[in-house]
Amino acid sequence: MYNSKQLLKMVEETIAALPLEKEPQGLYAPIRYVLSLGGKRIRPVLMLMAYNLYHEDVRPCLMPAAGLEVFHNFTLLHDDLMDRAEVRRGKTCVHRKWNDNTAILSGDNMLVLAFNFMQQCDREKMPAVMQLFTQTAVEIDEGQQYDIEFETRDDVTEAEYIEMIRLKTSVLLACALQIGATLAGASDADAQALYRYGECLGLAFQLQDDFLDVYGDPAVFGKKIGGDILCDKKTFMLINALLHASDKDKAELQRWIGCKDCNPDDKIKAVTAIYTNIGVDRMAKERMNAYYAEAETYLAKLNVPEERKQMLRDIALELMGRQK
C-alpha cells in the first residue's frame, strides 16, 4: 500500500497536469492560481486511500480524485466571494486579485470541470459515482445556505448546527471515501461504512475547529484565535453557552453579542471566560471525542485486513492532531 505522502505526491502531479493552459487566460489563470495555493488535499488523498484498501494500483482513481479537489476549491472560491474574504492560505483571494465577475465565472467553470474529471472513471461504476457526487454537491449548497441563514437567527439549535456542518463539511469527506471504495469494487456494506466513517470524522474535525478557534494556540491553529467570537458566529460553543448559561452569564454573553465598537481583545477574553465557566470547552471535547469514537466503529466494520486500515487511522489522528 502507498503511504499518505506518496498519495499526496500523486495528487499534486495529477493536478499540475490538468489541461488548464487554455484561452481565455482571464478564465483559466484564476483557476490555476486557486489550485496552486496548495492545502492538505485531504479529500483526494482519502479517495485514493479508500481505493488502495482494495487495489494496489491507484492510477485509475487519480482523475476522479483530482475532480473532487477541483470541486472543493470551487466551493472555497465562492465562499470567499460571499464572505468578502481578503486572504486564502496566505494569498489574496480571487475576487480581490481579479474581480467579482471573474471569481463567479472561474468558479462556475471549476464546477463544470470537476464533473468532467470525475466522470473519467470506470464506465460501469460511473453512474453510482456521479449520483453520489451530484448528491454531495447539492448537500454542500444546502449547508452553505443554512450557514448564511444562521447569521441572522438567534434561535439556532445544536441539532440544526450539527446538520449544517454535516452538510457543509462532512459529506465531502464521506463522498471521497465512498467513491474510492465504489471505484475499487468494494461491497456496498464497505462503501457505506466508509461513508459513515468520513461523515463522523468530518463532524469531529469541525467541532475541533470550533474549539480551537477559542482555545487553540495561534501558532498551531494557523490563524488568529477568537474570530468566531468577534463575528458572533453560531458555533457549537456559542449555542451551548446560551443554552446552559445561568441568567447572569446569559445576560453578560448577550451584552457582548452584537457589540461592534468594543475592544476585540476584551470581547474574546470575556466570552472565553464565560464559555469556560459554563463548561462549554468540556462539552465540545466530549462531543468531538464521541464522533471520533463512532468513526472508529465504522472503520472496524470494513471487510479488509486490519493492517490495511491503519493508514486511515493514521490520517484521522493527523486530522485531529492526536498522538498515536
C-alpha positions as CSV (number, residue, x, y, z in Angstrom):
1,M,0.0,0.0,0.0
2,Y,1.0,3.6,-0.5
3,N,1.5,6.0,2.4
4,S,-0.2,9.4,2.6
5,K,2.9,11.3,1.4
6,Q,3.1,9.1,-1.7
7,L,-0.6,9.6,-2.4
8,L,-0.3,13.3,-1.9
9,K,2.5,13.5,-4.4
10,M,0.4,11.6,-7.0
11,V,-2.5,14.1,-6.4
12,E,-0.2,17.1,-6.8
13,E,1.3,15.7,-10.0
14,T,-2.2,15.0,-11.4
15,I,-3.5,18.5,-10.6
16,A,-0.4,20.1,-12.1
17,A,-1.0,18.1,-15.3
18,L,-4.7,19.1,-15.7
19,P,-5.5,20.8,-19.1
20,L,-5.8,24.3,-17.8
21,E,-3.3,26.1,-20.0
22,K,-6.1,27.4,-22.2
23,E,-7.6,30.5,-23.5
24,P,-9.0,32.9,-22.5
25,Q,-6.4,33.5,-19.8
26,G,-8.9,35.6,-17.9
27,L,-10.9,32.5,-17.2
28,Y,-8.2,29.9,-16.6
29,A,-5.5,31.9,-14.9
30,P,-7.6,32.3,-11.7
31,I,-8.3,28.5,-11.7
32,R,-4.6,27.7,-12.0
33,Y,-4.0,30.3,-9.2
34,V,-6.6,28.7,-6.8
35,L,-5.3,25.2,-7.4
36,S,-1.7,26.4,-6.9
37,L,-2.4,27.6,-3.3
38,G,-2.0,24.1,-2.0
39,G,-3.6,22.8,1.1
40,K,-3.6,19.3,2.6
41,R,-5.5,17.8,-0.4
42,I,-7.2,15.6,2.3
43,R,-10.2,14.8,0.2
44,P,-8.4,13.4,-2.9
45,V,-6.0,11.6,-0.6
46,L,-8.9,10.0,1.3
47,M,-10.4,8.8,-2.0
48,L,-7.1,7.2,-3.1
49,M,-6.7,5.6,0.4
50,A,-10.2,4.1,0.1
51,Y,-9.3,2.7,-3.4
52,N,-6.0,1.5,-2.1
53,L,-7.7,-0.6,0.5
54,Y,-8.8,-3.0,-2.3
55,H,-6.3,-2.3,-5.1
56,E,-2.5,-1.7,-5.2
57,D,-2.5,0.4,-8.3
58,V,-4.4,3.7,-7.6
59,R,-3.9,5.3,-11.0
60,P,-7.5,4.6,-12.2
61,C,-8.7,6.7,-9.4
62,L,-6.5,9.8,-10.0
63,M,-8.7,11.8,-12.2
64,P,-11.8,11.4,-10.0
65,A,-9.6,12.4,-7.0
66,A,-8.4,15.5,-8.9
67,G,-12.0,16.3,-9.8
68,L,-13.0,16.2,-6.2
69,E,-10.2,18.6,-5.3
70,V,-11.2,21.0,-8.1
71,F,-14.7,20.9,-6.8
72,H,-13.6,21.6,-3.2
73,N,-11.6,24.6,-4.3
74,F,-14.5,25.9,-6.3
75,T,-16.6,25.9,-3.1
76,L,-13.8,27.8,-1.3
77,L,-13.5,30.4,-4.2
78,H,-17.3,31.1,-4.0
79,D,-17.3,31.1,-0.2
80,D,-14.5,33.7,-0.1
81,L,-16.6,35.8,-2.5
82,M,-19.7,35.6,-0.4
83,D,-17.8,36.3,2.8
84,R,-15.8,39.1,1.2
85,A,-12.7,37.5,2.5
86,E,-9.3,39.1,1.8
87,V,-6.9,36.1,2.1
88,R,-7.0,32.4,1.5
89,R,-4.0,30.3,2.6
90,G,-1.9,33.4,2.9
91,K,-2.6,34.7,-0.6
92,T,-5.0,37.2,-2.0
93,C,-8.5,35.8,-2.8
94,V,-9.5,35.6,-6.5
95,H,-12.2,38.3,-6.2
96,R,-9.7,40.7,-4.7
97,K,-6.8,39.8,-7.1
98,W,-9.1,40.0,-10.1
99,N,-12.8,41.0,-9.6
100,D,-16.2,39.6,-8.6
101,N,-17.3,38.7,-12.1
102,T,-14.1,36.7,-12.7
103,A,-14.5,34.9,-9.4
104,I,-18.0,33.9,-10.3
105,L,-17.2,32.7,-13.8
106,S,-14.0,30.9,-13.0
107,G,-15.7,29.2,-10.1
108,D,-18.5,28.1,-12.3
109,N,-16.0,26.7,-14.8
110,M,-14.3,24.8,-12.0
111,L,-17.6,23.2,-11.1
112,V,-18.1,22.0,-14.7
113,L,-14.5,20.8,-14.9
114,A,-14.9,18.9,-11.6
115,F,-17.8,16.9,-13.1
116,N,-15.8,16.3,-16.3
117,F,-12.8,15.0,-14.3
118,M,-15.0,12.9,-12.0
119,Q,-16.6,11.0,-14.9
120,Q,-13.2,9.9,-16.2
121,C,-13.5,6.6,-14.4
122,D,-14.7,3.0,-15.0
123,R,-17.8,3.2,-17.1
124,E,-19.6,0.6,-15.1
125,K,-19.0,2.4,-11.9
126,M,-19.7,5.9,-13.3
127,P,-23.5,6.1,-12.7
128,A,-23.0,5.3,-9.0
129,V,-20.1,7.7,-8.7
130,M,-21.9,10.6,-10.4
131,Q,-25.1,10.1,-8.5
132,L,-23.2,10.4,-5.2
133,F,-21.1,13.3,-6.4
134,T,-24.2,15.2,-7.6
135,Q,-26.0,14.5,-4.3
136,T,-23.0,15.8,-2.4
137,A,-22.7,19.0,-4.4
138,V,-26.4,19.7,-3.7
139,E,-25.9,19.0,0.0
140,I,-23.0,21.3,0.3
141,D,-25.1,24.1,-1.2
142,E,-27.8,23.3,1.4
143,G,-25.2,23.5,4.2
144,Q,-23.9,26.8,2.9
145,Q,-27.4,28.3,2.8
146,Y,-28.1,27.1,6.4
147,D,-24.9,28.8,7.4
148,I,-25.9,32.1,5.8
149,E,-29.4,31.9,7.4
150,F,-27.9,31.2,10.8
151,E,-26.1,34.6,10.7
152,T,-29.4,36.4,11.2
153,R,-31.1,33.9,13.6
154,D,-30.8,33.9,17.4
155,D,-32.6,30.6,17.9
156,V,-30.3,28.1,16.2
157,T,-30.4,24.8,18.0
158,E,-27.5,22.4,18.5
159,A,-29.2,19.8,16.2
160,E,-29.5,22.4,13.4
161,Y,-25.9,23.3,13.8
162,I,-24.7,19.7,13.6
163,E,-26.8,19.2,10.5
164,M,-25.3,22.3,8.9
165,I,-21.7,21.2,9.5
166,R,-22.5,17.7,8.3
167,L,-23.8,19.1,5.0
168,K,-21.1,21.8,4.6
169,T,-18.1,19.8,5.7
170,S,-18.6,16.2,6.5
171,V,-20.4,14.9,3.4
172,L,-17.5,15.8,1.1
173,L,-15.1,13.7,3.2
174,A,-17.6,10.9,3.2
175,C,-18.1,11.2,-0.6
176,A,-14.4,10.9,-1.2
177,L,-14.2,7.7,0.8
178,Q,-17.3,6.1,-0.7
179,I,-16.3,7.0,-4.3
180,G,-12.9,5.5,-3.8
181,A,-14.4,2.3,-2.4
182,T,-17.0,2.1,-5.2
183,L,-14.4,2.6,-7.9
184,A,-12.4,-0.2,-6.3
185,G,-15.3,-2.6,-6.5
186,A,-15.8,-2.8,-2.7
187,S,-19.0,-4.3,-1.3
188,D,-22.0,-1.9,-0.7
189,A,-21.5,-2.6,3.0
190,D,-17.9,-1.5,2.9
191,A,-18.7,1.6,0.8
192,Q,-21.4,2.7,3.2
193,A,-19.2,2.1,6.2
194,L,-16.5,4.2,4.7
195,Y,-19.1,7.0,4.0
196,R,-20.2,6.9,7.6
197,Y,-16.6,6.9,8.8
198,G,-15.9,10.1,6.8
199,E,-19.1,11.7,8.0
200,C,-18.3,11.1,11.7
201,L,-14.7,12.1,11.2
202,G,-15.8,15.3,9.5
203,L,-18.1,16.2,12.4
204,A,-15.3,15.6,14.9
205,F,-12.9,17.7,12.8
206,Q,-15.4,20.7,12.5
207,L,-16.2,20.6,16.2
208,Q,-12.5,20.6,16.9
209,D,-12.1,23.6,14.6
210,D,-14.8,25.4,16.7
211,F,-13.0,24.5,19.9
212,L,-9.5,25.6,18.6
213,D,-10.9,29.0,17.4
214,V,-11.5,29.7,21.1
215,Y,-8.9,27.7,23.0
216,G,-6.2,26.9,20.4
217,D,-2.6,28.1,20.0
218,P,-2.5,30.6,17.1
219,A,0.9,29.3,16.1
220,V,-0.5,25.8,15.7
221,F,-4.1,26.6,14.7
222,G,-2.8,28.7,11.7
223,K,-4.9,31.8,12.3
224,K,-5.8,34.3,15.0
225,I,-7.8,32.9,17.9
226,G,-11.3,34.3,18.6
227,G,-12.5,35.0,15.0
228,D,-15.8,33.2,15.6
229,I,-16.4,35.2,18.8
230,L,-15.7,38.5,17.2
231,C,-18.3,37.8,14.4
232,D,-20.8,36.2,16.8
233,K,-20.8,33.0,14.7
234,K,-23.3,30.4,15.7
235,T,-20.9,27.7,16.6
236,F,-21.3,24.7,18.9
237,M,-19.6,26.8,21.5
238,L,-22.0,29.8,21.4
239,I,-25.2,27.7,21.0
240,N,-24.4,25.6,24.1
241,A,-23.2,28.6,26.1
242,L,-26.6,30.3,25.6
243,L,-28.4,27.0,26.3
244,H,-26.7,26.2,29.6
245,A,-25.8,29.6,30.9
246,S,-27.1,31.0,34.2
247,D,-29.2,34.1,34.0
248,K,-26.2,36.2,34.9
249,D,-23.9,34.6,32.4
250,K,-26.5,34.7,29.7
251,A,-27.1,38.4,30.2
252,E,-23.3,39.1,30.1
253,L,-22.9,36.9,27.0
254,Q,-25.8,38.7,25.2
255,R,-24.2,42.0,26.1
256,W,-21.1,41.0,24.2
257,I,-23.0,39.5,21.2
258,G,-23.5,42.2,18.6
259,C,-21.1,44.6,20.3
260,K,-19.2,46.0,17.4
261,D,-17.5,49.0,19.0
262,C,-15.9,47.1,21.9
263,N,-12.2,46.2,22.1
264,P,-11.8,42.9,20.2
265,D,-9.3,41.5,22.7
266,D,-11.6,42.4,25.6
267,K,-14.6,40.7,23.9
268,I,-12.6,37.5,23.2
269,K,-11.3,37.3,26.7
270,A,-14.7,37.9,28.3
271,V,-16.6,35.5,26.1
272,T,-13.9,32.8,26.5
273,A,-14.2,33.2,30.3
274,I,-18.0,32.7,30.1
275,Y,-17.5,29.6,28.0
276,T,-15.1,28.2,30.5
277,N,-17.3,29.0,33.4
278,I,-20.3,27.2,31.8
279,G,-18.1,24.2,30.8
280,V,-18.6,24.6,27.0
281,D,-15.0,23.5,26.5
282,R,-15.7,20.2,28.2
283,M,-19.0,19.8,26.2
284,A,-17.2,20.3,22.9
285,K,-14.4,17.9,23.7
286,E,-16.9,15.2,24.8
287,R,-18.9,15.6,21.6
288,M,-15.9,15.6,19.3
289,N,-14.5,12.5,21.1
290,A,-17.9,10.8,20.7
291,Y,-17.9,11.4,16.9
292,Y,-14.2,10.3,16.7
293,A,-15.1,7.0,18.5
294,E,-18.1,6.5,16.3
295,A,-16.0,6.9,13.2
296,E,-13.7,4.1,14.5
297,T,-16.7,1.7,14.9
298,Y,-17.4,2.1,11.1
299,L,-13.8,1.5,10.3
300,A,-13.9,-1.7,12.3
301,K,-16.7,-3.0,10.2
302,L,-14.6,-2.9,6.9
303,N,-14.0,-6.4,5.5
304,V,-10.3,-5.8,4.9
305,P,-7.3,-6.9,6.9
306,E,-6.7,-4.8,10.0
307,E,-3.2,-3.7,8.8
308,R,-4.7,-2.1,5.7
309,K,-6.9,0.1,7.8
310,Q,-4.0,1.6,9.6
311,M,-3.4,4.3,7.0
312,L,-6.9,5.7,7.5
313,R,-6.4,5.6,11.3
314,D,-3.2,7.5,10.9
315,I,-4.7,10.2,8.8
316,A,-7.6,10.6,11.3
317,L,-5.0,11.0,14.0
318,E,-3.3,13.6,11.9
319,L,-6.5,15.5,11.2
320,M,-7.4,15.6,14.8
321,G,-3.9,16.4,16.0
322,R,-3.7,13.4,18.2
323,Q,-0.8,11.2,19.2
324,K,-0.7,7.5,18.4
